[in-house]
């Protein structure tokens, strides 16, 4: 089993994610909080603050894709996008 901190090193940097978010959501003011491995292999969670509201977005390990919306774990029926 790989230790989470080893996987975390593969997540994109804040600078990379900020650059992509500006392209995908132009004009939106978002502060990036934590970027960490998600429960899904090859995906990272991005915690953002947008107008006093916190939400989760997801990105791939290279920061080339942004996933916005709910992600459910089928086995437990848990919504992974809830804080």
Beta strands, then each sheet from edge to edge (+ up, - down):
strand 1: 31-37
strand 2: 43-50
strand 3: 53-60
strand 4: 66-67
strand 5: 72-73
strand 6: 78-79
sheet 1: 1+ 2- 3+ 4-
sheet 2: 5+ 6-
end
